[in-house]
C-alpha cells in the first residue's frame, strides 16, 4: 500500500449529466454532485475528483479548502 498526502484547494457542488430511465424512456438528466481539487503536499501532483455522494452538503463540509487528505493506494488482484 502507498499513502499520498494532499491538501484540498477547491471544493464545490456541480451538476452531472447521466442517463436515466424516466417513465420507461431513457433520458439525459442532471443530478447534483461534488468536484474536489487537491494538490499533493510537495506540490508535484494535482488531481480533480468528480463524484456523486449521497449527501452533497455533508461531503463539502468534510472537504473544505485547506483540509488535509490522505489517499491510500492498494492493488486489487
Secondary structure as GFF3:
##gff-version 3
##sequence-region A 1 77
A	DSSP	beta_strand	2	22	.	.	.	ID=ss1
A	DSSP	beta_strand	25	40	.	.	.	ID=ss2
A	DSSP	beta_strand	46	51	.	.	.	ID=ss3
A	DSSP	alpha_helix	56	62	.	.	.	ID=ss4
A	DSSP	beta_strand	68	73	.	.	.	ID=ss5
###
